[in-house]
Amino acid sequence: MSKFTPGYLGSTCERVTMKGLSTLEVSSYLKFCPVTRHIFKGVYAADYIPNLRPYNEAAIVVNTDISTGKGVHWLALYYKNGKLEFFDSFGRGPEYFQPHISKYVRNYPHVEYERTRLQIRDDLMCGYYSIFYILKRSFGISSMDIFNHLQNIENSSERDHFVSEFLTNNILSFKPPGNNG
């Protein structure tokens, strides 16, 4: 079974309605997933992004809004061996996100990002794409392979469906210990 196949982690999962994700939801999914919890360092607003250099490998999700805002758009940052990967499902580079995120990224000498737009339909999928990216990188799948696989799904609605199904079947049902609801 491919690491891109829904059900790869073998978990039994409930159906999840696709909606915009909250900070708590994004954090919970990545914090309690056995594959991502060792590298996941949290969810942050654009004006409070932590330094990832102390870690050999780390991943965070960043909202493009500042801490006093309501939230706008989710991004993923993945750091390994001195290289920062910047992931935006709309394919925009870090310079688009002024001033906080662009300034933060300039502090890293080795930054990679892809200008491929994956998400087209609406803003509600950005959290799911960010979780998907971090999950795949946790498996050791290269960013190039992630983008190539998603680009092969030419229809944006089908791509959104693939990402949502993959996450529904693999990660979105993980619940914090002691949460029976």
Rosetta constraint file for C-alpha pairs under 8 A:
AtomPair CA 1 CA 5 HARMONIC 6.51 0.50
AtomPair CA 1 CA 8 HARMONIC 6.71 0.50
AtomPair CA 2 CA 8 HARMONIC 7.04 0.50
AtomPair CA 3 CA 8 HARMONIC 5.97 0.50
AtomPair CA 3 CA 139 HARMONIC 7.89 0.50
AtomPair CA 4 CA 8 HARMONIC 7.31 0.50
AtomPair CA 4 CA 166 HARMONIC 7.61 0.50
AtomPair CA 5 CA 166 HARMONIC 6.96 0.50
AtomPair CA 6 CA 165 HARMONIC 6.49 0.50
AtomPair CA 6 CA 166 HARMONIC 4.40 0.50
AtomPair CA 6 CA 167 HARMONIC 7.57 0.50
AtomPair CA 6 CA 169 HARMONIC 5.70 0.50
AtomPair CA 6 CA 170 HARMONIC 6.77 0.50
AtomPair CA 7 CA 11 HARMONIC 6.72 0.50
AtomPair CA 7 CA 166 HARMONIC 6.94 0.50
AtomPair CA 7 CA 169 HARMONIC 5.03 0.50
AtomPair CA 7 CA 170 HARMONIC 5.63 0.50
AtomPair CA 8 CA 169 HARMONIC 7.96 0.50
AtomPair CA 8 CA 170 HARMONIC 6.68 0.50
AtomPair CA 9 CA 169 HARMONIC 8.00 0.50
AtomPair CA 9 CA 170 HARMONIC 5.55 0.50
AtomPair CA 10 CA 170 HARMONIC 7.11 0.50
AtomPair CA 11 CA 169 HARMONIC 6.86 0.50
AtomPair CA 11 CA 170 HARMONIC 6.10 0.50
AtomPair CA 12 CA 169 HARMONIC 7.14 0.50
AtomPair CA 12 CA 173 HARMONIC 7.91 0.50
AtomPair CA 13 CA 168 HARMONIC 6.73 0.50
AtomPair CA 13 CA 169 HARMONIC 5.71 0.50
AtomPair CA 13 CA 170 HARMONIC 7.37 0.50
AtomPair CA 13 CA 172 HARMONIC 7.56 0.50
AtomPair CA 13 CA 173 HARMONIC 5.23 0.50
AtomPair CA 14 CA 168 HARMONIC 7.37 0.50
AtomPair CA 14 CA 169 HARMONIC 7.97 0.50
AtomPair CA 14 CA 173 HARMONIC 6.14 0.50
AtomPair CA 15 CA 168 HARMONIC 6.51 0.50
AtomPair CA 16 CA 168 HARMONIC 6.27 0.50
AtomPair CA 16 CA 172 HARMONIC 7.27 0.50
AtomPair CA 18 CA 124 HARMONIC 7.73 0.50
AtomPair CA 18 CA 125 HARMONIC 7.76 0.50
AtomPair CA 18 CA 164 HARMONIC 7.28 0.50
AtomPair CA 19 CA 124 HARMONIC 5.81 0.50
AtomPair CA 19 CA 125 HARMONIC 7.49 0.50
AtomPair CA 20 CA 123 HARMONIC 7.61 0.50
AtomPair CA 20 CA 124 HARMONIC 4.40 0.50
AtomPair CA 20 CA 125 HARMONIC 6.64 0.50
AtomPair CA 20 CA 126 HARMONIC 7.92 0.50
AtomPair CA 20 CA 127 HARMONIC 7.05 0.50
AtomPair CA 21 CA 25 HARMONIC 5.94 0.50
AtomPair CA 21 CA 26 HARMONIC 6.34 0.50
AtomPair CA 21 CA 124 HARMONIC 7.47 0.50
AtomPair CA 21 CA 127 HARMONIC 5.92 0.50
AtomPair CA 21 CA 128 HARMONIC 7.77 0.50
AtomPair CA 22 CA 26 HARMONIC 6.28 0.50
AtomPair CA 23 CA 27 HARMONIC 6.05 0.50
AtomPair CA 23 CA 43 HARMONIC 6.51 0.50
AtomPair CA 24 CA 28 HARMONIC 5.92 0.50
AtomPair CA 25 CA 29 HARMONIC 6.11 0.50
AtomPair CA 26 CA 30 HARMONIC 6.46 0.50
AtomPair CA 26 CA 43 HARMONIC 7.34 0.50
AtomPair CA 26 CA 61 HARMONIC 7.86 0.50
AtomPair CA 26 CA 127 HARMONIC 6.89 0.50
AtomPair CA 26 CA 131 HARMONIC 7.28 0.50
AtomPair CA 27 CA 31 HARMONIC 5.76 0.50
AtomPair CA 27 CA 42 HARMONIC 6.12 0.50
AtomPair CA 27 CA 43 HARMONIC 5.97 0.50
AtomPair CA 28 CA 32 HARMONIC 5.93 0.50
AtomPair CA 28 CA 175 HARMONIC 7.34 0.50
AtomPair CA 28 CA 176 HARMONIC 6.96 0.50
AtomPair CA 29 CA 33 HARMONIC 6.04 0.50
AtomPair CA 29 CA 171 HARMONIC 6.41 0.50
AtomPair CA 29 CA 172 HARMONIC 6.01 0.50
AtomPair CA 29 CA 173 HARMONIC 7.88 0.50
AtomPair CA 29 CA 174 HARMONIC 6.29 0.50
AtomPair CA 29 CA 175 HARMONIC 7.49 0.50
AtomPair CA 30 CA 36 HARMONIC 5.68 0.50
AtomPair CA 30 CA 37 HARMONIC 5.97 0.50
AtomPair CA 30 CA 40 HARMONIC 6.45 0.50
AtomPair CA 30 CA 131 HARMONIC 7.06 0.50
AtomPair CA 30 CA 135 HARMONIC 8.00 0.50
AtomPair CA 30 CA 171 HARMONIC 7.97 0.50
AtomPair CA 31 CA 36 HARMONIC 6.78 0.50
AtomPair CA 31 CA 37 HARMONIC 4.66 0.50
AtomPair CA 31 CA 40 HARMONIC 6.28 0.50
AtomPair CA 31 CA 42 HARMONIC 7.70 0.50
AtomPair CA 32 CA 36 HARMONIC 7.67 0.50
AtomPair CA 32 CA 37 HARMONIC 5.86 0.50
AtomPair CA 32 CA 174 HARMONIC 6.36 0.50
AtomPair CA 32 CA 175 HARMONIC 6.81 0.50
AtomPair CA 32 CA 176 HARMONIC 6.11 0.50
AtomPair CA 33 CA 37 HARMONIC 5.72 0.50
AtomPair CA 33 CA 171 HARMONIC 6.29 0.50
AtomPair CA 33 CA 174 HARMONIC 6.20 0.50
AtomPair CA 34 CA 38 HARMONIC 7.71 0.50
AtomPair CA 35 CA 135 HARMONIC 6.96 0.50
AtomPair CA 35 CA 138 HARMONIC 6.31 0.50
AtomPair CA 35 CA 139 HARMONIC 7.22 0.50
AtomPair CA 36 CA 40 HARMONIC 5.87 0.50
AtomPair CA 36 CA 134 HARMONIC 7.24 0.50
AtomPair CA 36 CA 135 HARMONIC 6.02 0.50
AtomPair CA 36 CA 138 HARMONIC 5.82 0.50
AtomPair CA 39 CA 57 HARMONIC 6.07 0.50
AtomPair CA 39 CA 58 HARMONIC 4.54 0.50
AtomPair CA 39 CA 59 HARMONIC 5.70 0.50
AtomPair CA 39 CA 138 HARMONIC 7.60 0.50
AtomPair CA 40 CA 58 HARMONIC 5.88 0.50
AtomPair CA 40 CA 59 HARMONIC 4.81 0.50
AtomPair CA 40 CA 60 HARMONIC 5.88 0.50
AtomPair CA 41 CA 58 HARMONIC 6.45 0.50
AtomPair CA 41 CA 59 HARMONIC 5.97 0.50
AtomPair CA 41 CA 60 HARMONIC 5.50 0.50
AtomPair CA 42 CA 59 HARMONIC 7.70 0.50
AtomPair CA 42 CA 60 HARMONIC 5.27 0.50
AtomPair CA 42 CA 61 HARMONIC 6.61 0.50
AtomPair CA 43 CA 60 HARMONIC 5.79 0.50
AtomPair CA 43 CA 61 HARMONIC 4.77 0.50
AtomPair CA 43 CA 62 HARMONIC 5.72 0.50
AtomPair CA 43 CA 63 HARMONIC 7.66 0.50
AtomPair CA 44 CA 48 HARMONIC 6.02 0.50
AtomPair CA 44 CA 49 HARMONIC 5.76 0.50
AtomPair CA 44 CA 60 HARMONIC 7.50 0.50
AtomPair CA 44 CA 61 HARMONIC 6.39 0.50
AtomPair CA 44 CA 62 HARMONIC 4.85 0.50
AtomPair CA 44 CA 63 HARMONIC 6.26 0.50
AtomPair CA 45 CA 49 HARMONIC 6.60 0.50
AtomPair CA 45 CA 62 HARMONIC 5.64 0.50
AtomPair CA 45 CA 63 HARMONIC 4.93 0.50
AtomPair CA 45 CA 64 HARMONIC 6.54 0.50
AtomPair CA 45 CA 65 HARMONIC 6.02 0.50
AtomPair CA 45 CA 66 HARMONIC 5.17 0.50
AtomPair CA 45 CA 67 HARMONIC 5.08 0.50
AtomPair CA 46 CA 62 HARMONIC 6.19 0.50
AtomPair CA 46 CA 63 HARMONIC 5.80 0.50
AtomPair CA 46 CA 64 HARMONIC 5.17 0.50
AtomPair CA 46 CA 65 HARMONIC 5.67 0.50
AtomPair CA 46 CA 66 HARMONIC 5.05 0.50
AtomPair CA 46 CA 67 HARMONIC 7.08 0.50
AtomPair CA 46 CA 100 HARMONIC 5.75 0.50
AtomPair CA 46 CA 101 HARMONIC 5.88 0.50
AtomPair CA 47 CA 65 HARMONIC 7.94 0.50
AtomPair CA 47 CA 66 HARMONIC 5.29 0.50
AtomPair CA 47 CA 67 HARMONIC 6.46 0.50
AtomPair CA 47 CA 100 HARMONIC 5.67 0.50
AtomPair CA 47 CA 101 HARMONIC 7.64 0.50
AtomPair CA 48 CA 66 HARMONIC 7.90 0.50
AtomPair CA 48 CA 67 HARMONIC 7.38 0.50
AtomPair CA 49 CA 62 HARMONIC 7.29 0.50
AtomPair CA 49 CA 104 HARMONIC 7.56 0.50
AtomPair CA 52 CA 58 HARMONIC 6.53 0.50
AtomPair CA 52 CA 79 HARMONIC 6.67 0.50
AtomPair CA 53 CA 79 HARMONIC 7.76 0.50
AtomPair CA 53 CA 82 HARMONIC 6.95 0.50
AtomPair CA 55 CA 79 HARMONIC 7.95 0.50
AtomPair CA 55 CA 80 HARMONIC 7.74 0.50
AtomPair CA 56 CA 79 HARMONIC 7.53 0.50
AtomPair CA 56 CA 80 HARMONIC 5.54 0.50
AtomPair CA 56 CA 81 HARMONIC 5.61 0.50
AtomPair CA 56 CA 82 HARMONIC 7.61 0.50
AtomPair CA 57 CA 78 HARMONIC 7.58 0.50
AtomPair CA 57 CA 79 HARMONIC 5.42 0.50
AtomPair CA 57 CA 80 HARMONIC 4.32 0.50
AtomPair CA 57 CA 81 HARMONIC 6.78 0.50
AtomPair CA 58 CA 78 HARMONIC 5.87 0.50
AtomPair CA 58 CA 79 HARMONIC 5.11 0.50
AtomPair CA 58 CA 80 HARMONIC 6.59 0.50
AtomPair CA 59 CA 76 HARMONIC 7.24 0.50
AtomPair CA 59 CA 77 HARMONIC 5.61 0.50
AtomPair CA 59 CA 78 HARMONIC 4.36 0.50
AtomPair CA 59 CA 79 HARMONIC 6.16 0.50
AtomPair CA 59 CA 134 HARMONIC 6.67 0.50
AtomPair CA 60 CA 76 HARMONIC 5.96 0.50
AtomPair CA 60 CA 77 HARMONIC 5.36 0.50
AtomPair CA 60 CA 78 HARMONIC 6.63 0.50
AtomPair CA 61 CA 74 HARMONIC 6.61 0.50
AtomPair CA 61 CA 75 HARMONIC 5.64 0.50
AtomPair CA 61 CA 76 HARMONIC 4.54 0.50
AtomPair CA 61 CA 77 HARMONIC 6.22 0.50
AtomPair CA 61 CA 130 HARMONIC 6.94 0.50
AtomPair CA 61 CA 131 HARMONIC 7.99 0.50
AtomPair CA 62 CA 74 HARMONIC 5.68 0.50
AtomPair CA 62 CA 75 HARMONIC 5.15 0.50
AtomPair CA 62 CA 76 HARMONIC 6.18 0.50
AtomPair CA 62 CA 77 HARMONIC 7.44 0.50
AtomPair CA 63 CA 71 HARMONIC 6.19 0.50
AtomPair CA 63 CA 72 HARMONIC 6.49 0.50
AtomPair CA 63 CA 73 HARMONIC 5.47 0.50
AtomPair CA 63 CA 74 HARMONIC 4.62 0.50
AtomPair CA 63 CA 75 HARMONIC 6.28 0.50
AtomPair CA 64 CA 71 HARMONIC 7.01 0.50
AtomPair CA 64 CA 72 HARMONIC 5.91 0.50
AtomPair CA 64 CA 73 HARMONIC 5.43 0.50
AtomPair CA 64 CA 74 HARMONIC 6.41 0.50
AtomPair CA 64 CA 75 HARMONIC 7.29 0.50
AtomPair CA 64 CA 97 HARMONIC 7.04 0.50
AtomPair CA 64 CA 101 HARMONIC 7.49 0.50
AtomPair CA 65 CA 69 HARMONIC 5.82 0.50
AtomPair CA 65 CA 70 HARMONIC 7.18 0.50
AtomPair CA 65 CA 71 HARMONIC 5.09 0.50
AtomPair CA 65 CA 72 HARMONIC 5.50 0.50
AtomPair CA 65 CA 73 HARMONIC 7.28 0.50
AtomPair CA 66 CA 71 HARMONIC 7.55 0.50
AtomPair CA 73 CA 123 HARMONIC 7.08 0.50
AtomPair CA 73 CA 126 HARMONIC 6.46 0.50
AtomPair CA 73 CA 127 HARMONIC 7.66 0.50
AtomPair CA 74 CA 88 HARMONIC 7.61 0.50
AtomPair CA 74 CA 126 HARMONIC 5.44 0.50
AtomPair CA 74 CA 127 HARMONIC 5.31 0.50
AtomPair CA 74 CA 130 HARMONIC 6.73 0.50
AtomPair CA 75 CA 86 HARMONIC 7.55 0.50
AtomPair CA 75 CA 87 HARMONIC 5.76 0.50
AtomPair CA 75 CA 88 HARMONIC 5.16 0.50
AtomPair CA 75 CA 89 HARMONIC 7.42 0.50
AtomPair CA 75 CA 126 HARMONIC 7.24 0.50
AtomPair CA 75 CA 127 HARMONIC 7.44 0.50
AtomPair CA 75 CA 130 HARMONIC 5.83 0.50
AtomPair CA 76 CA 86 HARMONIC 6.25 0.50
AtomPair CA 76 CA 87 HARMONIC 5.01 0.50
AtomPair CA 76 CA 88 HARMONIC 6.81 0.50
AtomPair CA 76 CA 130 HARMONIC 5.05 0.50
AtomPair CA 76 CA 131 HARMONIC 7.56 0.50
AtomPair CA 76 CA 133 HARMONIC 7.26 0.50
AtomPair CA 76 CA 134 HARMONIC 7.02 0.50
AtomPair CA 77 CA 84 HARMONIC 6.84 0.50
AtomPair CA 77 CA 85 HARMONIC 5.63 0.50
AtomPair CA 77 CA 86 HARMONIC 4.93 0.50
AtomPair CA 77 CA 87 HARMONIC 6.17 0.50
AtomPair CA 78 CA 84 HARMONIC 5.81 0.50
AtomPair CA 78 CA 85 HARMONIC 5.02 0.50
AtomPair CA 78 CA 86 HARMONIC 6.76 0.50
AtomPair CA 78 CA 134 HARMONIC 7.03 0.50
AtomPair CA 78 CA 137 HARMONIC 7.87 0.50
AtomPair CA 79 CA 83 HARMONIC 5.64 0.50
AtomPair CA 79 CA 84 HARMONIC 4.48 0.50
AtomPair CA 79 CA 85 HARMONIC 6.15 0.50
AtomPair CA 80 CA 84 HARMONIC 6.72 0.50
AtomPair CA 82 CA 110 HARMONIC 6.91 0.50
AtomPair CA 83 CA 108 HARMONIC 7.51 0.50
AtomPair CA 83 CA 109 HARMONIC 7.69 0.50
AtomPair CA 83 CA 110 HARMONIC 4.92 0.50
AtomPair CA 83 CA 111 HARMONIC 5.84 0.50
AtomPair CA 83 CA 112 HARMONIC 7.51 0.50
AtomPair CA 84 CA 108 HARMONIC 6.84 0.50
AtomPair CA 84 CA 110 HARMONIC 6.18 0.50
AtomPair CA 84 CA 111 HARMONIC 4.76 0.50
AtomPair CA 84 CA 112 HARMONIC 6.34 0.50
AtomPair CA 85 CA 111 HARMONIC 5.72 0.50
AtomPair CA 85 CA 112 HARMONIC 4.82 0.50
AtomPair CA 85 CA 113 HARMONIC 5.84 0.50
AtomPair CA 86 CA 93 HARMONIC 7.72 0.50
AtomPair CA 86 CA 94 HARMONIC 7.19 0.50
AtomPair CA 86 CA 111 HARMONIC 7.11 0.50
AtomPair CA 86 CA 112 HARMONIC 6.19 0.50
AtomPair CA 86 CA 113 HARMONIC 5.05 0.50
AtomPair CA 86 CA 114 HARMONIC 7.94 0.50
AtomPair CA 87 CA 91 HARMONIC 7.66 0.50
AtomPair CA 87 CA 113 HARMONIC 6.14 0.50
AtomPair CA 87 CA 114 HARMONIC 7.19 0.50
AtomPair CA 87 CA 130 HARMONIC 7.20 0.50
AtomPair CA 87 CA 133 HARMONIC 7.67 0.50
AtomPair CA 88 CA 92 HARMONIC 6.05 0.50
AtomPair CA 88 CA 93 HARMONIC 7.45 0.50
AtomPair CA 88 CA 126 HARMONIC 7.88 0.50
AtomPair CA 88 CA 130 HARMONIC 7.58 0.50
AtomPair CA 89 CA 116 HARMONIC 7.86 0.50
AtomPair CA 89 CA 117 HARMONIC 5.97 0.50
AtomPair CA 89 CA 118 HARMONIC 5.27 0.50
AtomPair CA 89 CA 119 HARMONIC 5.32 0.50
AtomPair CA 89 CA 126 HARMONIC 6.10 0.50
AtomPair CA 89 CA 129 HARMONIC 6.33 0.50
AtomPair CA 89 CA 130 HARMONIC 7.38 0.50
AtomPair CA 90 CA 115 HARMONIC 7.85 0.50
AtomPair CA 90 CA 116 HARMONIC 7.20 0.50
AtomPair CA 90 CA 117 HARMONIC 4.49 0.50
AtomPair CA 90 CA 118 HARMONIC 5.95 0.50
AtomPair CA 90 CA 119 HARMONIC 5.51 0.50
AtomPair CA 90 CA 120 HARMONIC 7.15 0.50
AtomPair CA 91 CA 114 HARMONIC 6.18 0.50
AtomPair CA 91 CA 115 HARMONIC 4.09 0.50
AtomPair CA 91 CA 116 HARMONIC 4.59 0.50
AtomPair CA 91 CA 117 HARMONIC 4.20 0.50
AtomPair CA 91 CA 118 HARMONIC 6.91 0.50
AtomPair CA 92 CA 96 HARMONIC 6.37 0.50
AtomPair CA 92 CA 114 HARMONIC 7.81 0.50
AtomPair CA 92 CA 115 HARMONIC 5.66 0.50
AtomPair CA 92 CA 116 HARMONIC 7.91 0.50
AtomPair CA 92 CA 117 HARMONIC 7.67 0.50
AtomPair CA 93 CA 97 HARMONIC 7.84 0.50
AtomPair CA 93 CA 113 HARMONIC 6.64 0.50
AtomPair CA 93 CA 114 HARMONIC 7.45 0.50
AtomPair CA 93 CA 115 HARMONIC 6.54 0.50
AtomPair CA 94 CA 101 HARMONIC 6.43 0.50
AtomPair CA 94 CA 102 HARMONIC 4.94 0.50
AtomPair CA 94 CA 105 HARMONIC 6.83 0.50
AtomPair CA 95 CA 101 HARMONIC 7.74 0.50
AtomPair CA 95 CA 102 HARMONIC 4.85 0.50
AtomPair CA 96 CA 102 HARMONIC 7.12 0.50
AtomPair CA 97 CA 101 HARMONIC 5.54 0.50
AtomPair CA 97 CA 102 HARMONIC 5.61 0.50
AtomPair CA 98 CA 102 HARMONIC 5.55 0.50
AtomPair CA 98 CA 103 HARMONIC 7.45 0.50
AtomPair CA 99 CA 103 HARMONIC 6.01 0.50
AtomPair CA 100 CA 104 HARMONIC 6.12 0.50
AtomPair CA 101 CA 105 HARMONIC 6.17 0.50
AtomPair CA 102 CA 106 HARMONIC 6.32 0.50
AtomPair CA 103 CA 107 HARMONIC 6.99 0.50
AtomPair CA 104 CA 108 HARMONIC 7.78 0.50
AtomPair CA 105 CA 111 HARMONIC 7.40 0.50
AtomPair CA 116 CA 147 HARMONIC 7.76 0.50
AtomPair CA 118 CA 150 HARMONIC 7.33 0.50
AtomPair CA 118 CA 151 HARMONIC 7.29 0.50
AtomPair CA 118 CA 156 HARMONIC 7.13 0.50
AtomPair CA 118 CA 159 HARMONIC 7.75 0.50
AtomPair CA 119 CA 123 HARMONIC 7.90 0.50
AtomPair CA 119 CA 125 HARMONIC 7.07 0.50
AtomPair CA 119 CA 126 HARMONIC 7.23 0.50
AtomPair CA 119 CA 156 HARMONIC 6.73 0.50
AtomPair CA 119 CA 160 HARMONIC 7.15 0.50
AtomPair CA 120 CA 156 HARMONIC 6.22 0.50
AtomPair CA 121 CA 156 HARMONIC 6.92 0.50
AtomPair CA 121 CA 157 HARMONIC 6.95 0.50
AtomPair CA 125 CA 129 HARMONIC 6.26 0.50
AtomPair CA 125 CA 160 HARMONIC 7.16 0.50
AtomPair CA 126 CA 130 HARMONIC 6.16 0.50
AtomPair CA 127 CA 131 HARMONIC 6.22 0.50
AtomPair CA 128 CA 132 HARMONIC 6.03 0.50
AtomPair CA 128 CA 163 HARMONIC 7.07 0.50
AtomPair CA 128 CA 164 HARMONIC 6.77 0.50
AtomPair CA 128 CA 167 HARMONIC 7.48 0.50
AtomPair CA 129 CA 133 HARMONIC 6.09 0.50
AtomPair CA 129 CA 163 HARMONIC 6.84 0.50
AtomPair CA 130 CA 134 HARMONIC 6.37 0.50
AtomPair CA 131 CA 135 HARMONIC 6.05 0.50
AtomPair CA 132 CA 136 HARMONIC 6.13 0.50
AtomPair CA 132 CA 163 HARMONIC 6.91 0.50
AtomPair CA 132 CA 167 HARMONIC 6.89 0.50
AtomPair CA 133 CA 137 HARMONIC 6.18 0.50
AtomPair CA 133 CA 143 HARMONIC 7.89 0.50
AtomPair CA 133 CA 146 HARMONIC 7.37 0.50
AtomPair CA 134 CA 138 HARMONIC 6.05 0.50
AtomPair CA 135 CA 139 HARMONIC 6.54 0.50
AtomPair CA 136 CA 140 HARMONIC 6.64 0.50
AtomPair CA 136 CA 141 HARMONIC 5.52 0.50
AtomPair CA 136 CA 142 HARMONIC 7.85 0.50
AtomPair CA 136 CA 146 HARMONIC 7.20 0.50
AtomPair CA 137 CA 141 HARMONIC 5.14 0.50
AtomPair CA 137 CA 142 HARMONIC 6.36 0.50
AtomPair CA 137 CA 143 HARMONIC 7.04 0.50
AtomPair CA 141 CA 145 HARMONIC 6.48 0.50
AtomPair CA 141 CA 146 HARMONIC 6.84 0.50
AtomPair CA 142 CA 146 HARMONIC 6.34 0.50
AtomPair CA 143 CA 147 HARMONIC 6.21 0.50
AtomPair CA 144 CA 148 HARMONIC 5.99 0.50
AtomPair CA 145 CA 149 HARMONIC 5.97 0.50
AtomPair CA 146 CA 150 HARMONIC 6.27 0.50
AtomPair CA 147 CA 151 HARMONIC 5.88 0.50
AtomPair CA 148 CA 152 HARMONIC 6.24 0.50
AtomPair CA 149 CA 153 HARMONIC 7.18 0.50
AtomPair CA 150 CA 154 HARMONIC 7.96 0.50
AtomPair CA 150 CA 159 HARMONIC 6.61 0.50
AtomPair CA 153 CA 158 HARMONIC 6.75 0.50
AtomPair CA 153 CA 159 HARMONIC 5.58 0.50
AtomPair CA 154 CA 158 HARMONIC 7.71 0.50
AtomPair CA 154 CA 159 HARMONIC 7.24 0.50
AtomPair CA 155 CA 159 HARMONIC 6.21 0.50
AtomPair CA 156 CA 160 HARMONIC 6.11 0.50
AtomPair CA 157 CA 161 HARMONIC 6.12 0.50
AtomPair CA 158 CA 162 HARMONIC 6.04 0.50
AtomPair CA 159 CA 163 HARMONIC 6.28 0.50
AtomPair CA 160 CA 164 HARMONIC 6.11 0.50
AtomPair CA 161 CA 165 HARMONIC 5.92 0.50
AtomPair CA 162 CA 166 HARMONIC 5.98 0.50
AtomPair CA 163 CA 167 HARMONIC 6.17 0.50
AtomPair CA 164 CA 168 HARMONIC 5.91 0.50
AtomPair CA 165 CA 169 HARMONIC 6.00 0.50
AtomPair CA 166 CA 170 HARMONIC 6.02 0.50
AtomPair CA 167 CA 171 HARMONIC 5.15 0.50
AtomPair CA 167 CA 172 HARMONIC 5.68 0.50
AtomPair CA 168 CA 172 HARMONIC 4.99 0.50
AtomPair CA 168 CA 173 HARMONIC 6.77 0.50
AtomPair CA 169 CA 173 HARMONIC 7.71 0.50
AtomPair CA 175 CA 179 HARMONIC 6.18 0.50
